[in-house]
Amino acid sequence: MAVDARQLKPAMMILLCVTTSAWAEPGDDSLPPPPEARAVNDEVVFQLGLIVNHYDTGLVVPVTQRKGAYFVSSADLLRAGLPPEHVPTGEVDLSSLAQVRVEYDSAAQRLLLTVPREWGGLPGDLLWRANRAKQTSLWARGAAELRSLYQPHGTRGRPGFSVA
């Protein structure tokens, strides 16, 4: 069944009249107002590397910045090696911890925590312990002498040797 163009003209006119009679009201298609910049910046979640006393723990944890304060879950702080007696449960406001300094390194995407050494048992603590046992070397004194002898093709048919 073929449709002729003359048959479509009345249908198109009816469709055109019906759709133009349903005009939108002036406020129907307007967008909601954009959020205020202050509301957007009130709470931001970062994925940051956690550094404790200049020791990279190797953890990347979600850190929430709320009104200038940094919040980290207590489970992440315990995994980073902070002692449980100094870490409250739940989400921890790092500025509320006594003697803890927090710094956000935006260039390297790290959160730098400086905690008192008296807390003990911190990651990297073995590096800083003054009373650790003296370790003896497992290797004898001496120098390794690594030399190689090369025989490149000499000039004018004579072989040449080189020691490196």
N, C-alpha and C positions, 0 to 999 in steps of 0.2 A: 504494500500500500504506500504509494508515494504521496507526499504532502506538498501541496502547491504553495507558493509564496503568498498568493491572495488569501489562502485560508489562514495563514499565520498573522496577517495584519490585524484582524479584529482581536485576536488573542493577545497580541503584543500591546495593543492600545489599552485593553482592559488591565493587563498586568502593570503597565506604566501608570495608569490612573490610580490603581489601588495602592501601589508602593509609594507614590508621591503624596498620598493623602495621610500617610502615617509618618509625619515628620517627627523628629525627636525634639523633646523640650530642650531649652537652653542649657540646663544643668545635667542632662542625662549622661552625656559621654565625658564629663570632666573627670580627671584623675584626682585621687586623694592628694592632699598636700604632702610635699616631701617631708621626711623626718628631719627634725632639727639636728644640727651637727653635734650638739651636746648629748642628745639622746643616743646617737650612734656611737660616740666615743665613751659612753659611760661603762660599757662592758665589751672587752675585746679578748678573744681567745687566741693565743699564740701556741705554736708547737716549737719549743725551745730545748736546746741542749742544756743539761743541768751540770753546772760546775760548782764543786764544793771545795773551798779553800785552795783555789787554783788547780784542783785535780779534776780532770774530765771524767765523769762517771760513766760516760758512754750511753746515757739515757737521753731520749728525746721525749719530753712530757708535755701535756697540755697545761698551759699557764694562763690564768684568767687575770686580766688587768681591769680592776674595778675602781674608778675614781682615784687613780694613782697608786693603789695598793695591788700587790701581786698575790694571787691565791693559787696554791698547789695542793693536790690531794695528799693526805697523810701517807697513803700507800706508796706514792712515788717518792716521798722524802725518805721513807724507811728503806726502799729499794736502793736509794742513793747512798745509804750508809749512815744516816743520822740516827742517834740513839733513841729508842722508843720513849724513854722517860722525858725527853725534851720535845716530842712531837705530839700535839693534841690530835684527837681523832677527827675524821671528816675532812672538809676543805679547810686548809690552814692559811690564815692571813700571815704572810711571812714577816710583815712589819710588826706584828704583835709578839713575835718570838723575842725573848730577852737576849740581848747582845748579838743579834744577827743582823748583818748588813746585806742588803739586796741591791743588785745593780743589773740593769737590762742592757746587754750589748746588742744593739740593733744591727750592727754591721755583720756580726758573726752569728746572729740569731741564737744567743746564749743567755741564760740567767745565771749570774754569778752570785753565789752565796758565800759569805764569810762568816763562819761560826767560830766560837771560842774553842781553842785547842783543849781546854780542860774537859770538854765533853767526852773526849777519848773515843777510840774505836771508829774514827772517821776514815773515809776512804783516803788513801794516800798517806795515812798516819805513819806507816812504816818508813816512809821517806824522811820524816821529820823527827823521829824519836831520837833523843840525845842518848838515852840509856840502852840502846839496842846492843846486842852482843856483836863483838868485832868478828867479822867474817874473814877467813883466810882465803887466799887465792888458790884456785885449783890448778893453775898453770905455773910453770917455772919462769924465772926471769930470762930475758933474752930477746933478741930481735929476729924477726923472720926476714930472710934475704931471698927475695924472689927475683931471679934474673932469667932472661930469655936470650937465646942466641939465634940470630936471624941470618940467613944467607940469601940476600937479594941478588938479582942478576947484576953483575958488575959492569962497569963501563969498559969498552974496547976489548970485550972477550975475557976479562979477568974477573974471577969471582971475588965478591966483597963480603965481609962479615960485619955484623953489627951486634953489639951487646946492649940490651936495654934492661 
